[in-house]
């Protein structure tokens, strides 16, 4: 199997995992996957994604009823961050670094 075929195979497995709603351990057990290999590829594919510039967050300015203007950051794994006007940029940076270090698909 070529490198590209392995990457494609494991990306498919990780995509199935993300859609499953299961924890990593439960997914591996249900699909008879070696957990060590699964976690290795999950980490590797996330690192590749971030290095290729695919790790950016989409910022959507919006206005909630009864509140000041804010920014909502919605991640594909269901995590949402709302930032109100006058936020502390250092705190926001810390939150984003924490979210990125958690890995979007870890549970």
Biopython code that builds the backbone (N, CA, C, O; Angstrom):
import numpy as np
from Bio.PDB.StructureBuilder import StructureBuilder

atoms = [
    (1, "UNK", "N", (0.846, -1.174, 0.000)),
    (1, "UNK", "CA", (0.000, 0.000, 0.000)),
    (1, "UNK", "C", (0.894, 1.239, 0.000)),
    (1, "UNK", "O", (1.830, 1.326, 0.794)),
    (2, "UNK", "N", (0.616, 2.185, -0.873)),
    (2, "UNK", "CA", (1.413, 3.411, -0.949)),
    (2, "UNK", "C", (1.064, 4.325, 0.224)),
    (2, "UNK", "O", (0.062, 4.123, 0.910)),
    (3, "UNK", "N", (1.902, 5.326, 0.438)),
    (3, "UNK", "CA", (1.649, 6.300, 1.504)),
    (3, "UNK", "C", (0.300, 6.978, 1.299)),
    (3, "UNK", "O", (-0.470, 7.135, 2.246)),
    (4, "UNK", "N", (0.017, 7.376, 0.078)),
    (4, "UNK", "CA", (-1.244, 8.052, -0.226)),
    (4, "UNK", "C", (-2.442, 7.147, 0.070)),
    (4, "UNK", "O", (-3.466, 7.609, 0.573)),
    (5, "UNK", "N", (-2.307, 5.859, -0.245)),
    (5, "UNK", "CA", (-3.394, 4.904, 0.027)),
    (5, "UNK", "C", (-3.602, 4.734, 1.527)),
    (5, "UNK", "O", (-4.739, 4.643, 1.990)),
    (6, "UNK", "N", (-2.496, 4.691, 2.301)),
    (6, "UNK", "CA", (-2.622, 4.572, 3.763)),
    (6, "UNK", "C", (-3.289, 5.809, 4.348)),
    (6, "UNK", "O", (-4.176, 5.708, 5.196)),
    (7, "UNK", "N", (-2.855, 6.972, 3.888)),
    (7, "UNK", "CA", (-3.447, 8.220, 4.380)),
    (7, "UNK", "C", (-4.937, 8.246, 4.048)),
    (7, "UNK", "O", (-5.757, 8.583, 4.903)),
    (8, "UNK", "N", (-5.288, 7.896, 2.829)),
    (8, "UNK", "CA", (-6.688, 7.887, 2.417)),
    (8, "UNK", "C", (-7.507, 6.885, 3.239)),
    (8, "UNK", "O", (-8.625, 7.184, 3.658)),
    (9, "UNK", "N", (-6.947, 5.707, 3.462)),
    (9, "UNK", "CA", (-7.630, 4.674, 4.256)),
    (9, "UNK", "C", (-7.911, 5.183, 5.665)),
    (9, "UNK", "O", (-9.039, 5.102, 6.152)),
    (10, "UNK", "N", (-6.866, 5.711, 6.318)),
    (10, "UNK", "CA", (-7.046, 6.165, 7.688)),
    (10, "UNK", "C", (-7.906, 7.415, 7.777)),
    (10, "UNK", "O", (-8.611, 7.603, 8.768)),
    (11, "UNK", "N", (-7.865, 8.272, 6.766)),
    (11, "UNK", "CA", (-8.750, 9.441, 6.778)),
    (11, "UNK", "C", (-10.200, 8.973, 6.742)),
    (11, "UNK", "O", (-11.057, 9.549, 7.412)),
    (12, "UNK", "N", (-10.477, 7.931, 5.963)),
    (12, "UNK", "CA", (-11.823, 7.363, 5.927)),
    (12, "UNK", "C", (-12.238, 6.810, 7.278)),
    (12, "UNK", "O", (-13.380, 6.993, 7.699)),
    (13, "UNK", "N", (-11.327, 6.136, 7.960)),
    (13, "UNK", "CA", (-11.614, 5.592, 9.294)),
    (13, "UNK", "C", (-11.899, 6.734, 10.272)),
    (13, "UNK", "O", (-12.864, 6.677, 11.034)),
    (14, "UNK", "N", (-11.062, 7.763, 10.249)),
    (14, "UNK", "CA", (-11.238, 8.893, 11.159)),
    (14, "UNK", "C", (-12.546, 9.619, 10.852)),
    (14, "UNK", "O", (-13.232, 10.054, 11.777)),
    (15, "UNK", "N", (-12.903, 9.759, 9.589)),
    (15, "UNK", "CA", (-14.179, 10.383, 9.225)),
    (15, "UNK", "C", (-15.354, 9.572, 9.768)),
    (15, "UNK", "O", (-16.319, 10.139, 10.279)),
    (16, "UNK", "N", (-15.273, 8.247, 9.659)),
    (16, "UNK", "CA", (-16.323, 7.386, 10.209)),
    (16, "UNK", "C", (-16.432, 7.576, 11.719)),
    (16, "UNK", "O", (-17.529, 7.652, 12.271)),
    (17, "UNK", "N", (-15.282, 7.650, 12.372)),
    (17, "UNK", "CA", (-15.251, 7.870, 13.819)),
    (17, "UNK", "C", (-15.929, 9.194, 14.171)),
    (17, "UNK", "O", (-16.758, 9.242, 15.080)),
    (18, "UNK", "N", (-15.587, 10.253, 13.466)),
    (18, "UNK", "CA", (-16.168, 11.569, 13.758)),
    (18, "UNK", "C", (-17.686, 11.557, 13.603)),
    (18, "UNK", "O", (-18.400, 12.204, 14.369)),
    (19, "UNK", "N", (-18.170, 10.827, 12.620)),
    (19, "UNK", "CA", (-19.612, 10.743, 12.376)),
    (19, "UNK", "C", (-20.323, 9.804, 13.343)),
    (19, "UNK", "O", (-21.548, 9.844, 13.456)),
    (20, "UNK", "N", (-19.563, 8.955, 14.044)),
    (20, "UNK", "CA", (-20.171, 7.916, 14.880)),
    (20, "UNK", "C", (-20.718, 8.437, 16.202)),
    (20, "UNK", "O", (-21.672, 7.875, 16.741)),
    (21, "UNK", "N", (-20.129, 9.496, 16.728)),
    (21, "UNK", "CA", (-20.541, 9.982, 18.039)),
    (21, "UNK", "C", (-19.997, 9.145, 19.188)),
    (21, "UNK", "O", (-20.343, 9.390, 20.343)),
    (22, "UNK", "N", (-19.156, 8.165, 18.893)),
    (22, "UNK", "CA", (-18.581, 7.287, 19.911)),
    (22, "UNK", "C", (-17.262, 7.849, 20.427)),
    (22, "UNK", "O", (-16.634, 8.679, 19.769)),
    (23, "UNK", "N", (-16.851, 7.400, 21.594)),
    (23, "UNK", "CA", (-15.507, 7.728, 22.062)),
    (23, "UNK", "C", (-14.519, 6.952, 21.196)),
    (23, "UNK", "O", (-14.902, 6.003, 20.511)),
    (24, "UNK", "N", (-13.254, 7.351, 21.227)),
    (24, "UNK", "CA", (-12.246, 6.650, 20.445)),
    (24, "UNK", "C", (-12.149, 5.180, 20.826)),
    (24, "UNK", "O", (-12.056, 4.312, 19.958)),
    (25, "UNK", "N", (-12.171, 4.903, 22.130)),
    (25, "UNK", "CA", (-12.061, 3.516, 22.602)),
    (25, "UNK", "C", (-13.251, 2.685, 22.142)),
    (25, "UNK", "O", (-13.078, 1.556, 21.683)),
    (26, "UNK", "N", (-14.460, 3.235, 22.261)),
    (26, "UNK", "CA", (-15.659, 2.497, 21.855)),
    (26, "UNK", "C", (-15.665, 2.253, 20.350)),
    (26, "UNK", "O", (-16.045, 1.172, 19.898)),
    (27, "UNK", "N", (-15.247, 3.250, 19.571)),
    (27, "UNK", "CA", (-15.195, 3.096, 18.119)),
    (27, "UNK", "C", (-14.217, 1.989, 17.738)),
    (27, "UNK", "O", (-14.527, 1.135, 16.907)),
    (28, "UNK", "N", (-13.034, 2.011, 18.350)),
    (28, "UNK", "CA", (-12.024, 0.985, 18.050)),
    (28, "UNK", "C", (-12.547, -0.401, 18.400)),
    (28, "UNK", "O", (-12.370, -1.349, 17.635)),
    (29, "UNK", "N", (-13.187, -0.515, 19.548)),
    (29, "UNK", "CA", (-13.704, -1.817, 19.974)),
    (29, "UNK", "C", (-14.792, -2.304, 19.020)),
    (29, "UNK", "O", (-14.797, -3.464, 18.610)),
    (30, "UNK", "N", (-15.713, -1.403, 18.672)),
    (30, "UNK", "CA", (-16.824, -1.768, 17.782)),
    (30, "UNK", "C", (-16.340, -2.168, 16.396)),
    (30, "UNK", "O", (-16.934, -3.041, 15.763)),
    (31, "UNK", "N", (-15.259, -1.537, 15.911)),
    (31, "UNK", "CA", (-14.772, -1.793, 14.557)),
    (31, "UNK", "C", (-13.526, -2.680, 14.523)),
    (31, "UNK", "O", (-12.906, -2.872, 13.477)),
    (32, "UNK", "N", (-13.180, -3.210, 15.691)),
    (32, "UNK", "CA", (-12.025, -4.105, 15.796)),
    (32, "UNK", "C", (-10.753, -3.458, 15.230)),
    (32, "UNK", "O", (-10.040, -4.049, 14.419)),
    (33, "UNK", "N", (-10.494, -2.232, 15.681)),
    (33, "UNK", "CA", (-9.330, -1.458, 15.242)),
    (33, "UNK", "C", (-8.342, -1.384, 16.395)),
    (33, "UNK", "O", (-8.736, -1.182, 17.544)),
    (34, "UNK", "N", (-7.065, -1.544, 16.093)),
    (34, "UNK", "CA", (-6.028, -1.410, 17.099)),
    (34, "UNK", "C", (-6.027, 0.040, 17.598)),
    (34, "UNK", "O", (-5.763, 0.956, 16.819)),
    (35, "UNK", "N", (-6.321, 0.260, 18.898)),
    (35, "UNK", "CA", (-6.389, 1.648, 19.408)),
    (35, "UNK", "C", (-5.094, 2.426, 19.223)),
    (35, "UNK", "O", (-5.134, 3.622, 18.935)),
    (36, "UNK", "N", (-3.948, 1.773, 19.383)),
    (36, "UNK", "CA", (-2.676, 2.475, 19.202)),
    (36, "UNK", "C", (-2.527, 3.030, 17.801)),
    (36, "UNK", "O", (-2.107, 4.173, 17.617)),
    (37, "UNK", "N", (-2.872, 2.215, 16.808)),
    (37, "UNK", "CA", (-2.797, 2.675, 15.412)),
    (37, "UNK", "C", (-3.823, 3.779, 15.163)),
    (37, "UNK", "O", (-3.527, 4.766, 14.489)),
    (38, "UNK", "N", (-5.012, 3.614, 15.700)),
    (38, "UNK", "CA", (-6.072, 4.606, 15.520)),
    (38, "UNK", "C", (-5.638, 5.969, 16.056)),
    (38, "UNK", "O", (-5.734, 6.975, 15.353)),
    (39, "UNK", "N", (-5.160, 6.000, 17.304)),
    (39, "UNK", "CA", (-4.764, 7.278, 17.900)),
    (39, "UNK", "C", (-3.548, 7.874, 17.200)),
    (39, "UNK", "O", (-3.438, 9.093, 17.072)),
    (40, "UNK", "N", (-2.635, 7.018, 16.746)),
    (40, "UNK", "CA", (-1.481, 7.502, 15.986)),
    (40, "UNK", "C", (-1.945, 8.231, 14.719)),
    (40, "UNK", "O", (-1.507, 9.349, 14.445)),
    (41, "UNK", "N", (-2.835, 7.590, 13.949)),
    (41, "UNK", "CA", (-3.288, 8.195, 12.698)),
    (41, "UNK", "C", (-4.178, 9.405, 12.937)),
    (41, "UNK", "O", (-4.130, 10.368, 12.171)),
    (42, "UNK", "N", (-4.981, 9.371, 13.978)),
    (42, "UNK", "CA", (-5.825, 10.529, 14.284)),
    (42, "UNK", "C", (-4.953, 11.743, 14.565)),
    (42, "UNK", "O", (-5.222, 12.828, 14.050)),
    (43, "UNK", "N", (-3.917, 11.576, 15.371)),
    (43, "UNK", "CA", (-2.992, 12.665, 15.697)),
    (43, "UNK", "C", (-2.237, 13.115, 14.446)),
    (43, "UNK", "O", (-2.100, 14.311, 14.189)),
    (44, "UNK", "N", (-1.751, 12.147, 13.677)),
    (44, "UNK", "CA", (-0.971, 12.466, 12.478)),
    (44, "UNK", "C", (-1.799, 13.252, 11.459)),
    (44, "UNK", "O", (-1.318, 14.229, 10.886)),
    (45, "UNK", "N", (-3.030, 12.827, 11.239)),
    (45, "UNK", "CA", (-3.870, 13.519, 10.260)),
    (45, "UNK", "C", (-4.241, 14.916, 10.726)),
    (45, "UNK", "O", (-4.350, 15.831, 9.909)),
    (46, "UNK", "N", (-4.436, 15.094, 12.022)),
    (46, "UNK", "CA", (-4.729, 16.438, 12.517)),
    (46, "UNK", "C", (-3.515, 17.340, 12.339)),
    (46, "UNK", "O", (-3.659, 18.491, 11.925)),
    (47, "UNK", "N", (-2.323, 16.837, 12.645)),
    (47, "UNK", "CA", (-1.104, 17.634, 12.479)),
    (47, "UNK", "C", (-0.904, 18.006, 11.015)),
    (47, "UNK", "O", (-0.532, 19.139, 10.709)),
    (48, "UNK", "N", (-1.149, 17.057, 10.103)),
    (48, "UNK", "CA", (-1.043, 17.346, 8.666)),
    (48, "UNK", "C", (-2.022, 18.440, 8.267)),
    (48, "UNK", "O", (-1.687, 19.346, 7.504)),
    (49, "UNK", "N", (-3.229, 18.341, 8.792)),
    (49, "UNK", "CA", (-4.278, 19.311, 8.471)),
    (49, "UNK", "C", (-3.863, 20.709, 8.929)),
    (49, "UNK", "O", (-4.019, 21.677, 8.185)),
    (50, "UNK", "N", (-3.338, 20.818, 10.144)),
    (50, "UNK", "CA", (-2.918, 22.118, 10.654)),
    (50, "UNK", "C", (-1.730, 22.667, 9.870)),
    (50, "UNK", "O", (-1.662, 23.872, 9.628)),
    (51, "UNK", "N", (-0.791, 21.805, 9.467)),
    (51, "UNK", "CA", (0.371, 22.253, 8.714)),
    (51, "UNK", "C", (-0.013, 22.736, 7.319)),
    (51, "UNK", "O", (0.656, 23.598, 6.751)),
    (52, "UNK", "N", (-1.087, 22.182, 6.772)),
    (52, "UNK", "CA", (-1.527, 22.578, 5.435)),
    (52, "UNK", "C", (-2.408, 23.824, 5.473)),
    (52, "UNK", "O", (-2.927, 24.247, 4.439)),
    (53, "UNK", "N", (-2.580, 24.412, 6.652)),
    (53, "UNK", "CA", (-3.385, 25.625, 6.756)),
    (53, "UNK", "C", (-4.873, 25.367, 6.810)),
    (53, "UNK", "O", (-5.665, 26.292, 6.630)),
    (54, "UNK", "N", (-5.275, 24.122, 7.055)),
    (54, "UNK", "CA", (-6.694, 23.811, 7.130)),
    (54, "UNK", "C", (-7.217, 23.965, 8.543)),
    (54, "UNK", "O", (-8.385, 23.669, 8.797)),
    (55, "UNK", "N", (-6.394, 24.418, 9.464)),
    (55, "UNK", "CA", (-6.786, 24.512, 10.853)),
    (55, "UNK", "C", (-7.330, 25.865, 11.248)),
    (55, "UNK", "O", (-7.396, 26.173, 12.438)),
    (56, "UNK", "N", (-7.721, 26.679, 10.292)),
    (56, "UNK", "CA", (-8.245, 27.987, 10.613)),
    (56, "UNK", "C", (-9.668, 27.901, 11.130)),
    (56, "UNK", "O", (-10.410, 26.979, 10.792)),
    (57, "UNK", "N", (-10.039, 28.864, 11.946)),
    (57, "UNK", "CA", (-11.387, 28.954, 12.461)),
    (57, "UNK", "C", (-12.170, 29.920, 11.602)),
    (57, "UNK", "O", (-11.622, 30.903, 11.102)),
    (58, "UNK", "N", (-13.460, 29.642, 11.426)),
    (58, "UNK", "CA", (-14.319, 30.569, 10.706)),
    (58, "UNK", "C", (-14.945, 31.513, 11.713)),
    (58, "UNK", "O", (-15.599, 31.066, 12.656)),
    (59, "UNK", "N", (-14.756, 32.808, 11.531)),
    (59, "UNK", "CA", (-15.342, 33.812, 12.415)),
    (59, "UNK", "C", (-16.572, 34.390, 11.748)),
    (59, "UNK", "O", (-16.518, 34.855, 10.609)),
    (60, "UNK", "N", (-17.697, 34.357, 12.480)),
    (60, "UNK", "CA", (-18.958, 34.841, 11.932)),
    (60, "UNK", "C", (-19.487, 35.951, 12.836)),
    (60, "UNK", "O", (-19.979, 35.664, 13.927)),
    (61, "UNK", "N", (-19.397, 37.219, 12.406)),
    (61, "UNK", "CA", (-19.949, 38.287, 13.242)),
    (61, "UNK", "C", (-21.469, 38.192, 13.264)),
    (61, "UNK", "O", (-22.106, 37.959, 12.237)),
    (62, "UNK", "N", (-22.033, 38.373, 14.440)),
    (62, "UNK", "CA", (-23.490, 38.329, 14.542)),
    (62, "UNK", "C", (-23.931, 39.197, 15.695)),
    (62, "UNK", "O", (-23.112, 39.688, 16.473)),
    (63, "UNK", "N", (-25.211, 39.377, 15.797)),
    (63, "UNK", "CA", (-25.791, 40.178, 16.867)),
    (63, "UNK", "C", (-26.901, 39.372, 17.515)),
    (63, "UNK", "O", (-27.888, 39.039, 16.860)),
    (64, "UNK", "N", (-26.750, 39.055, 18.796)),
    (64, "UNK", "CA", (-27.776, 38.317, 19.521)),
    (64, "UNK", "C", (-28.826, 39.283, 20.037)),
    (64, "UNK", "O", (-28.531, 40.449, 20.298)),
    (65, "UNK", "N", (-30.050, 38.799, 20.182)),
    (65, "UNK", "CA", (-31.137, 39.631, 20.695)),
    (65, "UNK", "C", (-30.800, 40.060, 22.115)),
    (65, "UNK", "O", (-30.486, 39.227, 22.965)),
    (66, "UNK", "N", (-30.866, 41.360, 22.369)),
    (66, "UNK", "CA", (-30.633, 41.878, 23.701)),
    (66, "UNK", "C", (-29.172, 41.919, 24.128)),
    (66, "UNK", "O", (-28.891, 42.141, 25.306)),
    (67, "UNK", "N", (-28.259, 41.718, 23.232)),
    (67, "UNK", "CA", (-26.846, 41.776, 23.622)),
    (67, "UNK", "C", (-26.083, 42.656, 22.648)),
    (67, "UNK", "O", (-26.593, 43.041, 21.596)),
    (68, "UNK", "N", (-24.866, 42.959, 23.018)),
    (68, "UNK", "CA", (-24.024, 43.737, 22.114)),
    (68, "UNK", "C", (-23.512, 42.820, 21.019)),
    (68, "UNK", "O", (-23.659, 41.600, 21.098)),
    (69, "UNK", "N", (-22.916, 43.411, 20.004)),
    (69, "UNK", "CA", (-22.369, 42.591, 18.919)),
    (69, "UNK", "C", (-21.296, 41.668, 19.454)),
    (69, "UNK", "O", (-20.543, 42.017, 20.364)),
    (70, "UNK", "N", (-21.243, 40.483, 18.870)),
    (70, "UNK", "CA", (-20.267, 39.503, 19.319)),
    (70, "UNK", "C", (-19.807, 38.662, 18.145)),
    (70, "UNK", "O", (-20.320, 38.784, 17.033)),
    (71, "UNK", "N", (-18.838, 37.812, 18.410)),
    (71, "UNK", "CA", (-18.341, 36.859, 17.411)),
    (71, "UNK", "C", (-18.604, 35.469, 17.950)),
    (71, "UNK", "O", (-18.307, 35.177, 19.109)),
    (72, "UNK", "N", (-19.157, 34.615, 17.116)),
    (72, "UNK", "CA", (-19.366, 33.216, 17.478)),
    (72, "UNK", "C", (-18.387, 32.391, 16.657)),
    (72, "UNK", "O", (-18.299, 32.551, 15.440)),
    (73, "UNK", "N", (-17.659, 31.515, 17.318)),
    (73, "UNK", "CA", (-16.726, 30.622, 16.643)),
    (73, "UNK", "C", (-17.304, 29.219, 16.781)),
    (73, "UNK", "O", (-17.381, 28.674, 17.882)),
    (74, "UNK", "N", (-17.714, 28.635, 15.642)),
    (74, "UNK", "CA", (-18.305, 27.298, 15.645)),
    (74, "UNK", "C", (-17.323, 26.324, 15.007)),
    (74, "UNK", "O", (-16.891, 26.508, 13.869)),
    (75, "UNK", "N", (-16.981, 25.289, 15.761)),
    (75, "UNK", "CA", (-16.073, 24.268, 15.259)),
    (75, "UNK", "C", (-16.884, 23.073, 14.785)),
    (75, "UNK", "O", (-18.018, 22.874, 15.222)),
    (76, "UNK", "N", (-16.312, 22.286, 13.902)),
    (76, "UNK", "CA", (-17.047, 21.167, 13.324)),
    (76, "UNK", "C", (-17.364, 20.079, 14.338)),
    (76, "UNK", "O", (-18.217, 19.233, 14.070)),
    (77, "UNK", "N", (-16.708, 20.073, 15.487)),
    (77, "UNK", "CA", (-16.972, 19.040, 16.480)),
    (77, "UNK", "C", (-18.034, 19.457, 17.486)),
    (77, "UNK", "O", (-18.230, 18.774, 18.491)),
    (78, "UNK", "N", (-18.724, 20.569, 17.232)),
    (78, "UNK", "CA", (-19.801, 21.000, 18.107)),
    (78, "UNK", "C", (-19.399, 22.029, 19.153)),
    (78, "UNK", "O", (-20.266, 22.571, 19.839)),
    (79, "UNK", "N", (-18.123, 22.310, 19.293)),
    (79, "UNK", "CA", (-17.685, 23.325, 20.247)),
    (79, "UNK", "C", (-17.974, 24.700, 19.656)),
    (79, "UNK", "O", (-17.710, 24.948, 18.479)),
    (80, "UNK", "N", (-18.521, 25.592, 20.484)),
    (80, "UNK", "CA", (-18.787, 26.963, 20.054)),
    (80, "UNK", "C", (-18.219, 27.919, 21.096)),
    (80, "UNK", "O", (-18.327, 27.681, 22.299)),
    (81, "UNK", "N", (-17.621, 28.987, 20.626)),
    (81, "UNK", "CA", (-17.067, 30.019, 21.502)),
    (81, "UNK", "C", (-17.726, 31.332, 21.104)),
    (81, "UNK", "O", (-17.748, 31.686, 19.925)),
    (82, "UNK", "N", (-18.262, 32.055, 22.079)),
    (82, "UNK", "CA", (-18.861, 33.362, 21.811)),
    (82, "UNK", "C", (-18.002, 34.423, 22.479)),
    (82, "UNK", "O", (-17.677, 34.324, 23.662)),
    (83, "UNK", "N", (-17.643, 35.429, 21.710)),
    (83, "UNK", "CA", (-16.784, 36.497, 22.204)),
    (83, "UNK", "C", (-17.557, 37.805, 22.126)),
    (83, "UNK", "O", (-17.951, 38.239, 21.044)),
    (84, "UNK", "N", (-17.772, 38.427, 23.276)),
    (84, "UNK", "CA", (-18.489, 39.703, 23.311)),
    (84, "UNK", "C", (-17.538, 40.865, 23.083)),
    (84, "UNK", "O", (-16.322, 40.736, 23.230)),
    (85, "UNK", "N", (-18.114, 41.995, 22.725)),
    (85, "UNK", "CA", (-17.338, 43.215, 22.539)),
    (85, "UNK", "C", (-16.575, 43.523, 23.829)),
    (85, "UNK", "O", (-17.113, 43.365, 24.925)),
    (86, "UNK", "N", (-15.339, 43.957, 23.696)),
    (86, "UNK", "CA", (-14.526, 44.293, 24.849)),
    (86, "UNK", "C", (-13.815, 43.095, 25.465)),
    (86, "UNK", "O", (-13.327, 43.180, 26.592)),
    (87, "UNK", "N", (-13.750, 41.977, 24.738)),
    (87, "UNK", "CA", (-13.091, 40.774, 25.259)),
    (87, "UNK", "C", (-11.596, 41.006, 25.442)),
    (87, "UNK", "O", (-11.018, 41.936, 24.880)),
    (88, "UNK", "N", (-10.993, 40.144, 26.234)),
    (88, "UNK", "CA", (-9.556, 40.175, 26.464)),
    (88, "UNK", "C", (-8.878, 39.292, 25.418)),
    (88, "UNK", "O", (-9.058, 38.075, 25.460)),
    (89, "UNK", "N", (-8.104, 39.851, 24.477)),
    (89, "UNK", "CA", (-7.489, 39.055, 23.419)),
    (89, "UNK", "C", (-6.549, 37.965, 23.942)),
    (89, "UNK", "O", (-6.439, 36.905, 23.326)),
    (90, "UNK", "N", (-5.881, 38.207, 25.052)),
    (90, "UNK", "CA", (-4.971, 37.205, 25.598)),
    (90, "UNK", "C", (-5.763, 35.987, 26.067)),
    (90, "UNK", "O", (-5.344, 34.849, 25.854)),
    (91, "UNK", "N", (-6.901, 36.228, 26.701)),
    (91, "UNK", "CA", (-7.755, 35.124, 27.149)),
    (91, "UNK", "C", (-8.289, 34.348, 25.955)),
    (91, "UNK", "O", (-8.287, 33.117, 25.966)),
    (92, "UNK", "N", (-8.747, 35.057, 24.922)),
    (92, "UNK", "CA", (-9.243, 34.382, 23.729)),
    (92, "UNK", "C", (-8.160, 33.517, 23.101)),
    (92, "UNK", "O", (-8.424, 32.382, 22.704)),
    (93, "UNK", "N", (-6.955, 34.039, 23.009)),
    (93, "UNK", "CA", (-5.849, 33.250, 22.447)),
    (93, "UNK", "C", (-5.628, 31.978, 23.268)),
    (93, "UNK", "O", (-5.419, 30.902, 22.708)),
    (94, "UNK", "N", (-5.677, 32.105, 24.588)),
    (94, "UNK", "CA", (-5.519, 30.947, 25.456)),
    (94, "UNK", "C", (-6.615, 29.918, 25.243)),
    (94, "UNK", "O", (-6.352, 28.715, 25.238)),
    (95, "UNK", "N", (-7.851, 30.392, 25.064)),
    (95, "UNK", "CA", (-8.976, 29.478, 24.821)),
    (95, "UNK", "C", (-8.769, 28.746, 23.502)),
    (95, "UNK", "O", (-8.930, 27.527, 23.442)),
    (96, "UNK", "N", (-8.416, 29.466, 22.453)),
    (96, "UNK", "CA", (-8.215, 28.837, 21.141)),
    (96, "UNK", "C", (-7.061, 27.839, 21.188)),
    (96, "UNK", "O", (-7.174, 26.748, 20.630)),
    (97, "UNK", "N", (-5.959, 28.189, 21.839)),
    (97, "UNK", "CA", (-4.843, 27.250, 21.957)),
    (97, "UNK", "C", (-5.264, 25.994, 22.712)),
    (97, "UNK", "O", (-4.841, 24.890, 22.367)),
    (98, "UNK", "N", (-6.092, 26.155, 23.738)),
    (98, "UNK", "CA", (-6.582, 25.000, 24.497)),
    (98, "UNK", "C", (-7.471, 24.124, 23.624)),
    (98, "UNK", "O", (-7.328, 22.901, 23.625)),
    (99, "UNK", "N", (-8.390, 24.738, 22.880)),
    (99, "UNK", "CA", (-9.290, 23.971, 22.016)),
    (99, "UNK", "C", (-8.496, 23.215, 20.960)),
    (99, "UNK", "O", (-8.781, 22.048, 20.694)),
    (100, "UNK", "N", (-7.511, 23.857, 20.359)),
    (100, "UNK", "CA", (-6.697, 23.201, 19.331)),
    (100, "UNK", "C", (-5.915, 22.043, 19.937)),
    (100, "UNK", "O", (-5.764, 21.001, 19.299)),
    (101, "UNK", "N", (-5.417, 22.209, 21.155)),
    (101, "UNK", "CA", (-4.622, 21.142, 21.763)),
    (101, "UNK", "C", (-5.477, 19.951, 22.172)),
    (101, "UNK", "O", (-4.955, 18.846, 22.323)),
    (102, "UNK", "N", (-6.784, 20.153, 22.356)),
    (102, "UNK", "CA", (-7.674, 19.060, 22.727)),
    (102, "UNK", "C", (-7.829, 18.103, 21.573)),
    (102, "UNK", "O", (-8.086, 16.920, 21.799)),
    (103, "UNK", "N", (-7.687, 18.552, 20.370)),
    (103, "UNK", "CA", (-7.914, 17.795, 19.137)),
    (103, "UNK", "C", (-9.423, 17.687, 18.928)),
    (103, "UNK", "O", (-10.146, 17.206, 19.800)),
    (104, "UNK", "N", (-9.875, 18.125, 17.799)),
    (104, "UNK", "CA", (-11.308, 18.219, 17.544)),
    (104, "UNK", "C", (-12.069, 16.922, 17.722)),
    (104, "UNK", "O", (-13.260, 16.951, 18.031)),
    (105, "UNK", "N", (-11.429, 15.807, 17.540)),
    (105, "UNK", "CA", (-12.191, 14.572, 17.595)),
    (105, "UNK", "C", (-11.958, 13.803, 18.883)),
    (105, "UNK", "O", (-12.484, 12.697, 19.009)),
    (106, "UNK", "N", (-11.208, 14.313, 19.843)),
    (106, "UNK", "CA", (-11.033, 13.562, 21.083)),
    (106, "UNK", "C", (-12.234, 13.758, 21.979)),
    (106, "UNK", "O", (-12.824, 14.837, 22.033)),
    (107, "UNK", "N", (-12.585, 12.704, 22.678)),
    (107, "UNK", "CA", (-13.722, 12.758, 23.597)),
    (107, "UNK", "C", (-13.383, 12.027, 24.856)),
    (107, "UNK", "O", (-14.206, 11.952, 25.767)),
]
sb = StructureBuilder()
sb.init_structure("model")
sb.init_model(0)
sb.init_chain("A")
sb.init_seg("    ")
for serial, (resi, resn, name, xyz) in enumerate(atoms, 1):
    if name == "N":
        sb.init_residue(resn, " ", resi, " ")
    sb.init_atom(name, np.array(xyz, "f"), 0.0, 1.0, " ", f" {name:<3s}", serial, name[0])
structure = sb.get_structure()
